[in-house]
């Protein structure tokens, strides 16, 4: 028996998070509880502003769960050692879907504060009333709630089924499970993309009475995938310090993940630029107003920062193969993208409600840290409950040699 065959027959050691993770979990939980307590104060002081802040935090942190599920299904579909090695981190992000569902229930209590289609009769603008009246068959509260239930039912179905097969592979080493996960995930990528796209149209785009865009939901979703890659790479680098993974997280794996992050940076830019190129030259008031609100006053600096931080700087940084293979340099790009995504989501969400000029509320910070603290608490707990690497996946059981990338 060759050394490779022997390695494949030997399960990977159960490598788990160290004691420091428990402290991160505890601190995240404390920050989350304090933030949510402040959110309650903000709700009592100004309900409308609170829900505006809450929507921003909900979209950003919920994006990790959706992005993690999307990348997980994509990884099972296309295969590759990068997916097998990073799978636990993606499954942990997907495993936070239940807390995102709880956050969505809270969001439902703010429908009247966020979406003009919930109170058409009270609107002053005649044009907006007429547009929304034509959309009432789709934009109404009962159907909105039904769609939310359908979205999460689909996401839980695919996410939990794939996770159960992954657990069964750990226990039995059944070689057929890899192909079964691929066959199950392939249609899941399509269904997930469609449902997530509609979810973002419901949760964000429907807050604007007249804006239309066929790439809007996909633009947000690709941003989620990008931030999911950034978090996954960062978590892998931090947890594999000291070669805890026995060479299984090395320059080759990081290079593959860096290439994927580079590709989705370009894809996000393509969708974002396509929407602008289509809408701006058309000069249609009902569509152009969305951009005008976002380049008015101080918001134009947010637009500039978003363009630089989400595309120009990551694009130039990830062109370097050396940087993608160096953990210390690659993790800086990941942190940069995670911070840039905060600005991007804030620029997308808040100008819809703050059209008379830029201003920030203290509830923006309370909601961000409240929702984020609870989400991180759940994410770290998910990571702590399972081994950080699949135990019987042949792609992980044999360490990958440090090859030179051409």
C-alpha positions as CSV (number, residue, x, y, z in Angstrom):
1,X,0.0,0.0,0.0
2,X,1.4,3.4,-1.0
3,X,1.8,6.2,1.5
4,X,-1.0,8.2,-0.2
5,X,-3.4,5.2,0.0
6,X,-2.5,4.7,3.7
7,X,-3.2,8.4,4.4
8,X,-6.6,8.2,2.7
9,X,-7.6,5.2,4.9
10,X,-6.6,7.1,8.1
11,X,-9.2,9.6,9.5
12,X,-8.0,13.2,10.1
13,X,-7.4,13.9,13.8
14,X,-10.3,15.7,15.5
15,X,-8.8,19.2,15.5
16,X,-11.0,21.6,17.4
17,X,-10.9,25.3,18.4
18,X,-8.7,26.1,21.4
19,X,-9.8,27.6,24.7
20,X,-9.4,31.1,23.3
21,X,-12.5,30.5,21.2
22,X,-14.7,30.2,24.3
23,X,-13.5,33.7,25.4
24,X,-14.3,35.1,21.9
25,X,-17.7,33.5,22.1
26,X,-18.4,34.9,25.6
27,X,-17.2,38.4,24.7
28,X,-19.3,38.4,21.5
29,X,-22.4,37.4,23.5
30,X,-21.9,40.1,26.0
31,X,-21.4,42.8,23.3
32,X,-24.5,41.4,21.5
33,X,-26.7,41.6,24.6
34,X,-25.5,45.1,25.5
35,X,-26.1,46.2,21.8
36,X,-29.6,44.7,21.8
37,X,-30.5,46.3,25.1
38,X,-29.5,49.7,23.6
39,X,-31.6,48.8,20.6
40,X,-34.6,48.5,22.8
41,X,-33.9,52.0,24.1
42,X,-33.6,53.2,20.5
43,X,-36.9,51.5,19.6
44,X,-38.7,53.3,22.4
45,X,-37.2,56.6,21.5
46,X,-37.7,56.5,17.7
47,X,-39.2,53.4,16.3
48,X,-38.7,54.4,12.6
49,X,-35.0,55.3,12.9
50,X,-34.3,52.1,14.9
51,X,-35.7,49.9,12.2
52,X,-33.7,51.7,9.6
53,X,-30.5,50.9,11.6
54,X,-31.7,47.4,12.2
55,X,-32.2,46.7,8.5
56,X,-28.6,47.7,7.8
57,X,-27.3,45.4,10.5
58,X,-29.6,42.6,9.5
59,X,-28.5,42.6,5.9
60,X,-24.8,42.7,6.7
61,X,-24.7,40.0,9.3
62,X,-27.3,37.8,7.6
63,X,-25.2,38.0,4.5
64,X,-22.6,35.7,6.1
65,X,-25.2,33.0,6.6
66,X,-26.5,33.2,3.0
67,X,-23.1,33.6,1.5
68,X,-21.8,30.6,3.5
69,X,-24.7,28.5,2.2
70,X,-24.2,29.6,-1.3
71,X,-20.4,28.9,-1.3
72,X,-21.0,25.6,0.4
73,X,-23.5,24.4,-2.3
74,X,-21.2,25.8,-5.0
75,X,-18.2,24.0,-3.5
76,X,-19.9,20.6,-3.4
77,X,-21.1,21.1,-7.0
78,X,-17.7,22.0,-8.5
79,X,-15.6,19.9,-6.1
80,X,-12.0,20.9,-5.3
81,X,-9.8,20.6,-2.2
82,X,-10.5,24.2,-1.3
83,X,-14.1,23.3,-0.5
84,X,-13.2,20.2,1.5
85,X,-10.7,22.1,3.6
86,X,-12.9,25.1,4.2
87,X,-16.2,23.2,4.5
88,X,-16.5,23.4,8.3
89,X,-16.2,27.2,8.3
90,X,-18.8,27.4,5.6
91,X,-21.1,25.0,7.4
92,X,-20.7,27.1,10.6
93,X,-21.8,30.2,8.7
94,X,-24.7,28.3,7.2
95,X,-25.5,27.0,10.7
96,X,-26.4,30.6,11.8
97,X,-29.5,30.6,9.6
98,X,-31.7,29.9,12.6
99,X,-30.6,33.1,14.3
100,X,-31.0,35.0,11.0
101,X,-34.6,33.6,10.9
102,X,-35.1,35.0,14.4
103,X,-33.8,38.4,13.3
104,X,-36.2,38.3,10.4
105,X,-39.1,37.9,12.7
106,X,-38.0,41.1,14.5
107,X,-37.8,42.7,11.1
108,X,-41.5,41.8,10.4
109,X,-42.5,44.1,13.2
110,X,-41.0,47.0,11.4
111,X,-42.7,46.6,8.0
112,X,-44.8,49.7,8.4
113,X,-41.7,51.7,9.3
114,X,-39.6,50.5,6.4
115,X,-41.8,49.8,3.4
116,X,-44.1,52.4,1.8
117,X,-46.3,49.7,0.2
118,X,-47.7,48.8,3.6
119,X,-49.5,52.2,3.8
120,X,-50.2,53.4,0.3
121,X,-53.2,55.5,1.4
122,X,-51.0,57.7,3.6
123,X,-48.4,58.5,0.8
124,X,-48.3,62.1,-0.4
125,X,-46.6,61.4,-3.8
126,X,-49.3,60.5,-6.4
127,X,-46.8,58.9,-8.7
128,X,-45.5,56.6,-5.9
129,X,-49.1,55.6,-5.0
130,X,-49.9,54.7,-8.5
131,X,-46.8,52.6,-9.0
132,X,-47.3,50.7,-5.7
133,X,-51.0,50.2,-6.5
134,X,-49.9,48.1,-9.5
135,X,-47.6,46.1,-7.3
136,X,-50.1,45.2,-4.6
137,X,-50.6,41.7,-5.8
138,X,-47.0,41.0,-4.9
139,X,-46.2,43.6,-2.3
140,X,-48.7,43.0,0.5
141,X,-48.0,41.8,4.1
142,X,-49.5,38.3,4.0
143,X,-47.7,37.4,0.8
144,X,-44.5,39.0,2.1
145,X,-44.6,36.8,5.2
146,X,-45.4,33.7,3.1
147,X,-42.4,34.4,1.0
148,X,-40.1,34.7,4.0
149,X,-41.3,31.3,5.2
150,X,-40.6,29.8,1.8
151,X,-37.2,31.3,1.6
152,X,-36.1,29.9,4.9
153,X,-37.7,26.6,4.3
154,X,-35.7,26.2,1.1
155,X,-32.5,27.3,2.7
156,X,-32.9,25.1,5.8
157,X,-33.8,22.1,3.6
158,X,-30.7,22.3,1.4
159,X,-28.3,23.5,4.1
160,X,-29.2,20.9,6.8
161,X,-29.5,18.1,4.3
162,X,-25.9,18.7,3.1
163,X,-24.7,19.1,6.7
164,X,-26.3,15.7,7.7
165,X,-24.5,14.0,4.7
166,X,-21.2,15.6,5.8
167,X,-21.7,14.3,9.3
168,X,-22.5,10.8,8.0
169,X,-19.3,10.9,5.9
170,X,-17.3,11.7,9.1
171,X,-18.9,8.7,10.9
172,X,-18.8,6.1,8.1
173,X,-16.4,7.3,5.4
174,X,-18.9,6.2,2.8
175,X,-17.3,7.0,-0.6
176,X,-20.6,7.5,-2.3
177,X,-21.6,10.5,-0.1
178,X,-19.3,12.8,-2.0
179,X,-21.2,12.3,-5.2
180,X,-24.5,12.4,-3.4
181,X,-23.6,15.7,-2.0
182,X,-22.6,17.0,-5.4
183,X,-25.9,15.7,-7.0
184,X,-28.0,17.3,-4.3
185,X,-26.1,20.6,-4.2
186,X,-26.2,21.3,-8.0
187,X,-29.9,22.1,-8.2
188,X,-29.6,23.7,-4.8
189,X,-27.3,26.4,-6.2
190,X,-30.0,27.4,-8.7
191,X,-32.8,27.3,-6.2
192,X,-30.8,29.1,-3.6
193,X,-29.7,31.9,-6.0
194,X,-33.3,32.5,-7.1
195,X,-34.7,32.6,-3.6
196,X,-31.9,34.8,-2.2
197,X,-32.3,37.2,-5.1
198,X,-36.1,37.6,-4.4
199,X,-35.4,37.9,-0.7
200,X,-33.1,40.9,-1.2
201,X,-35.7,42.4,-3.6
202,X,-38.2,42.1,-0.8
203,X,-36.0,43.2,2.1
204,X,-34.2,46.1,0.5
205,X,-35.4,47.1,-3.0
206,X,-39.1,47.1,-2.1
207,X,-38.4,50.0,0.3
208,X,-38.0,52.2,-2.7
209,X,-41.3,52.9,-4.4
210,X,-40.2,53.3,-8.0
211,X,-36.7,51.8,-8.6
212,X,-36.4,48.8,-10.9
213,X,-33.4,46.6,-11.4
214,X,-33.0,43.0,-12.6
215,X,-29.5,42.6,-11.2
216,X,-30.2,44.2,-7.8
217,X,-30.7,41.0,-5.8
218,X,-27.8,39.2,-7.5
219,X,-25.5,42.2,-6.8
220,X,-26.2,41.9,-3.1
221,X,-25.9,38.1,-3.1
222,X,-22.5,38.2,-4.9
223,X,-21.4,40.6,-2.2
224,X,-22.5,38.1,0.4
225,X,-20.4,35.4,-1.3
226,X,-17.4,37.7,-1.3
227,X,-17.7,38.5,2.4
228,X,-18.2,34.8,3.1
229,X,-15.0,34.0,1.4
230,X,-13.2,36.7,3.3
231,X,-14.4,35.4,6.7
232,X,-13.7,31.8,5.8
233,X,-10.1,32.6,4.7
234,X,-9.5,34.7,7.8
235,X,-10.9,32.0,10.1
236,X,-8.9,29.3,8.4
237,X,-5.6,31.2,8.7
238,X,-6.2,32.1,12.4
239,X,-7.2,28.5,13.4
240,X,-4.4,26.8,11.5
241,X,-1.6,28.7,13.1
242,X,1.3,26.6,14.2
243,X,0.5,24.0,11.5
244,X,-2.3,22.6,13.6
245,X,-3.9,21.2,10.4
246,X,-0.8,19.2,9.4
247,X,-0.1,21.0,6.2
248,X,-3.7,20.8,5.0
249,X,-4.0,24.6,5.0
250,X,-1.1,25.7,2.9
251,X,-0.2,28.1,0.1
252,X,-2.0,26.0,-2.5
253,X,-5.3,26.1,-0.7
254,X,-5.0,29.8,0.2
255,X,-4.1,30.5,-3.5
256,X,-7.3,28.8,-4.7
257,X,-9.4,30.6,-2.2
258,X,-7.7,33.9,-3.0
259,X,-8.4,33.3,-6.7
260,X,-12.1,32.7,-6.0
261,X,-12.3,35.9,-3.9
262,X,-10.6,37.7,-6.8
263,X,-13.1,36.3,-9.3
264,X,-16.1,37.3,-7.2
265,X,-14.6,40.8,-6.7
266,X,-14.7,41.1,-10.5
267,X,-18.2,39.6,-10.7
268,X,-19.5,42.0,-8.0
269,X,-18.0,44.9,-9.9
270,X,-19.5,43.7,-13.2
271,X,-23.0,43.6,-11.7
272,X,-22.7,46.9,-9.9
273,X,-21.3,48.7,-13.0
274,X,-23.9,47.0,-15.3
275,X,-26.8,48.4,-13.2
276,X,-25.2,51.9,-13.3
277,X,-24.5,51.8,-17.0
278,X,-28.1,50.7,-17.8
279,X,-29.9,53.1,-15.4
280,X,-27.8,56.3,-15.7
281,X,-27.8,56.9,-19.5
282,X,-31.6,56.1,-19.7
283,X,-32.2,59.2,-17.5
284,X,-35.6,57.9,-16.3
285,X,-36.6,59.8,-13.1
286,X,-38.3,56.8,-11.5
287,X,-35.0,54.8,-11.7
288,X,-32.4,57.6,-11.6
289,X,-33.6,58.9,-8.2
290,X,-32.1,55.8,-6.5
291,X,-28.6,56.9,-7.6
292,X,-29.3,60.6,-7.0
293,X,-30.1,59.9,-3.4
294,X,-26.8,58.1,-3.1
295,X,-24.6,60.8,-4.6
296,X,-26.3,63.7,-2.8
297,X,-24.2,65.6,-0.3
298,X,-21.9,63.5,1.8
299,X,-23.3,60.2,0.4
300,X,-21.2,60.8,-2.7
301,X,-18.1,60.2,-0.6
302,X,-19.6,56.9,0.5
303,X,-20.1,56.0,-3.2
304,X,-16.4,56.8,-3.9
305,X,-15.1,54.9,-0.9
306,X,-17.3,51.9,-1.9
307,X,-15.9,51.9,-5.4
308,X,-12.3,52.0,-4.2
309,X,-12.6,49.7,-1.2
310,X,-14.8,47.0,-2.8
311,X,-13.1,46.9,-6.3
312,X,-10.0,48.9,-6.9
313,X,-8.0,48.1,-3.9
314,X,-8.9,44.3,-3.6
315,X,-8.5,43.9,-7.3
316,X,-5.0,45.3,-7.3
317,X,-4.1,43.4,-4.1
318,X,-5.3,40.0,-5.3
319,X,-3.5,40.3,-8.7
320,X,-0.4,39.2,-6.8
321,X,0.0,35.5,-6.6
322,X,2.6,35.9,-3.8
323,X,0.0,37.8,-1.7
324,X,-2.6,35.1,-2.2
325,X,-0.1,32.5,-1.0
326,X,1.1,34.4,2.1
327,X,-1.3,34.0,5.1
328,X,-0.2,37.3,6.7
329,X,-0.8,39.4,3.6
330,X,-3.9,37.6,2.5
331,X,-5.6,38.0,5.8
332,X,-5.2,41.8,5.5
333,X,-7.1,41.7,2.3
334,X,-9.9,39.7,3.9
335,X,-10.2,42.2,6.8
336,X,-10.2,45.1,4.3
337,X,-13.1,43.5,2.4
338,X,-15.1,42.8,5.5
339,X,-14.8,46.5,6.5
340,X,-15.5,47.7,3.0
341,X,-18.7,45.6,2.8
342,X,-20.0,47.4,5.9
343,X,-19.7,50.7,4.0
344,X,-21.2,49.1,0.9
345,X,-24.3,47.8,2.7
346,X,-24.8,51.1,4.6
347,X,-24.6,53.0,1.3
348,X,-27.2,50.7,-0.2
349,X,-29.7,50.7,2.7
350,X,-29.7,54.0,4.5
351,X,-30.1,56.7,1.7
352,X,-33.5,55.3,1.0
353,X,-34.7,56.7,4.3
354,X,-32.3,59.6,4.7
355,X,-32.9,61.5,1.5
356,X,-32.4,65.0,2.8
357,X,-28.7,64.5,3.5
358,X,-26.3,62.3,5.3
359,X,-26.7,61.7,8.9
360,X,-26.0,58.8,11.3
361,X,-27.9,57.7,14.4
362,X,-26.4,56.1,17.5
363,X,-28.8,53.2,16.8
364,X,-26.8,52.4,13.7
365,X,-23.9,51.3,16.0
366,X,-26.1,49.7,18.6
367,X,-27.9,47.6,16.0
368,X,-24.7,46.7,14.2
369,X,-22.9,45.5,17.4
370,X,-26.1,44.0,18.9
371,X,-26.9,41.8,15.9
372,X,-23.3,41.2,15.1
373,X,-22.4,40.2,18.6
374,X,-25.2,37.6,18.7
375,X,-24.3,36.4,15.2
376,X,-20.6,35.9,16.1
377,X,-21.6,34.1,19.3
378,X,-23.7,31.6,17.3
379,X,-21.0,31.3,14.6
380,X,-18.2,30.6,17.1
381,X,-20.4,28.1,18.9
382,X,-21.1,26.3,15.7
383,X,-17.3,26.0,15.0
384,X,-16.6,24.7,18.5
385,X,-19.2,21.9,18.3
386,X,-17.5,20.1,15.4
387,X,-14.0,19.2,14.2
388,X,-12.5,22.0,12.1
389,X,-11.7,19.5,9.2
390,X,-13.8,16.8,7.7
391,X,-12.6,13.5,9.2
392,X,-13.0,11.1,6.3
393,X,-13.0,13.2,3.2
394,X,-10.2,11.8,0.9
395,X,-9.4,15.3,-0.3
396,X,-8.4,16.3,3.2
397,X,-7.1,13.1,4.7
398,X,-3.9,13.3,2.6
399,X,-2.1,16.6,3.1
400,X,-1.6,18.6,-0.1
401,X,2.1,19.1,-1.1
402,X,3.5,22.6,-1.4
403,X,3.6,22.9,-5.2
404,X,4.7,25.9,-7.1
405,X,1.9,27.6,-8.9
406,X,2.8,28.5,-12.5
